[in-house]
Amino acid sequence: MVEQDLVAAYFESNGFLVRQAQAPAGSLKSSKKKLDLLPVLTVLNPRVEENQKLLSTRLFSADLSKIHSAKVATLGWGNSCFSTAYLSSDVQMMKFFKHEVDANRMTECFSLDSPWQNSEKEESLKILVVPALPKGIDRLQKLNQFFEDSEVSGVLTLGSILENLLRQCQPSIFYEGHEVLQTLRLVKAYGLSKDPQLEIFQDDKPPTIIK
């Protein structure tokens, strides 16, 4: 799944050690919705000694410097019912999350043992990567509470991840062994994505309005 490759490249390019930890294929026996388990990565930031307390549910790239270890599950376009129609409707997006973010599903996805578990003094954060989030503040606040109730520590959007990777990729660098970064490098090399165009990815910046 291309979204999973983006997530792996994102954490690696930001200094994390990344292990592929694909959850076993199949449907959840404990869920009536019969939802497939999500692919999971375990990530470790060797430059940070511990996870910072009181991180917001909505995470941005700037928050990566506050994270030591995490389990990262990817809910993308390729393994869910998400479509472009949800991007223009907060109501439909809320229905999407109510269906896809099932408590049993999250529990099983994040129950995978981390390769660094024995060396950790803390529990890894449980991070969920999602296609997008509602634009309305009220619905976003309700959704954040819904994530917390589902025991999700934090949420990253694919828009944030793609924006960060585009900013980091340099046309003059050959990213051997990294197909995602090579593709983004070519996009920038051919002038298809210049820095001013990156303004469309506004969700990578924390909102200026404080609750």
N, C-alpha and C positions, 0 to 999 in steps of 0.2 A: 504494500500500500504506500503510495507516494507521500501521504501525510506523515506516516511513520518515519520515512527517510528524512523528511524535512525536520521533524522533531529531533531525531538523532543528530543531524548535522548542526542544528541550532545549539544544542547543549555542548557538543564537541567544540564548536567554534567559539563558545563562551567559556572554555577552560574546564569543562566537566569530563570526567571519565564516564563512559557510557557502555552499558552492557545490554544486549538484546535479551529480553526476557519475555518472549511471546507466551501469552497465556494459552493453555490447552484449547484446541478448537472444540466447539460444541455449544449447546444451549444450556442455560442454567436450569438445573433440575428443581431448584427451590423457587423459581419464579414462574408465575402463570403467564408472563409475557413472552417467554421463550426467547430471551435476548441472548445473542452471542457474547461471549467474553471479549473484552477489548484487548488489543495488543499492549504490552507494558514494557517500559524501559526502566532500568534502575540507573540512577545517575549520582555521581559523587564529585563534589567540588573540593579538591585537595587544598585549596587556598583559604578555605573557611573551616574553622574548628567545630562550629555547631550551628544549627538552624536558629535564626533570629526569632525571638518570640514576637507574638502579636503582629504577624504579617497579615495584610489584608487578603480577603478571599480572592479579589481580582488582582492577579499578578501581572507585572510588566517586566520588560527586559531589565530594567534598572534593579529589580528585586533579586536577580540572580546572584548578585554579590552578597546576599544575605542568606543564601541557601547552602547547606553542607551536603545533605543527602535527600533523595526523594525517589519515590516510585511514580512514574509518569504514564498514565493511560491515555490513549489517543482515540477520541470520538470524532471521526472525520467524515468527509463526504462519501468516502468509499466503503464505509462499514456501518452506515446508518441511513435513515430515510431523508436526510437533509437535502434541500434543493435551493435554488436561487429564489424561489418564492418566499422562503422564510426570511430572507434578508430585508424585505420591505414590509414585514408584518411582525410586530412584537408579540401580538396575540398568538400567531401561528408558531413563533419561536418558543414561546412559553409552553405550548402544547408539545412541541418537539422534545424539550427537556424533561417534561413530566413523564413522557413515554420512555425516553432513552436512559435517563439517569435514575435507574431503579436501585434502591438501597441494597438489595441482594446482589445485584450486578456489581456495584461498587465494592462491596465487601469481598467478593470472590476475586475481583481484578487486583485489589490491593493486598491480598493475602499472600501473594507470592513472596518467598524469602529473597532478601537482597544478597548478592554475592559479598557485600561488605558488612553484612549483618553482625558478624562476630566482632568486628573491629569498631562498631559504633556504640556510643554511650547513650544514644537517643533513638527515638523512633523516626523513621524516614517520613518526610512529608508525603501526602497523597495528593498529587497534582493531576488534574484532568485538563487535557487539551481539547478545545471545542471549536467548531467551525466559526462561530460568531456569538455575540451576546446582544440582548435587546438594547435599543438606544434610549428608551425612556428610563428615567431615574427610578421611578416607583417600581416598575417591573424588574429592573436590575437589582434593586435592593431586596425584593421578594425572592428573586432567583438566588441571590447570594445566601440568603437564609436557607433556602431549599438545599443548596450545595452543602452548607454546614450541617444541616440535619442528616444529609446522606454521608457524613463523615469525610467530605472532600476538603482537604486543607487549603487548596488554592486552585485557581483556574487561569489558564493561558489561552489566548485565541490564536488560530492559525494565521490571522492577519498580522498579529504582533510578531510571530515567528518569521513569517515571510519578509516582513519589513526589515527586521534585524539582519537577516541573512543577506538581503539585497544591499543594505548599507555596508556590510562587511566585505562582500565579494569585490575583488579587483580584477578588471579585464586583463591585466598584465600577469596575473598569477595562474599557473596551471595546477588545478586541484586534483592531483592524481588519486584515483580510488574513491573519489567523491562525486558521483554522478549528479546529485542535486546541485552542489556548488558549481560544477562545471556548466550545468544548464543555465544557472543564474549568471555566471560569468559571461556566457555567450549573449544572453539577453542584454547585459550592460555593454558588452563590446560592440554590439550592433546598434547601440543607441536607442534601444526599445524601452529602456527604463533609465531615465536620468534623474539626478537628485531632486529637482523640483517636483517630479511626478510622484515621488514618495510621500508627498503631503497627503495623498489619498488614504494612507494608512495611519489615520489619526489615533486609532485605538492602541497604539504602542506607547502612548504617552499618558501618564496619570492625569485625570481631570483636574482642572484648576479650581473647580468648585469644591469646597470642603463641606462634608455633610455636617 
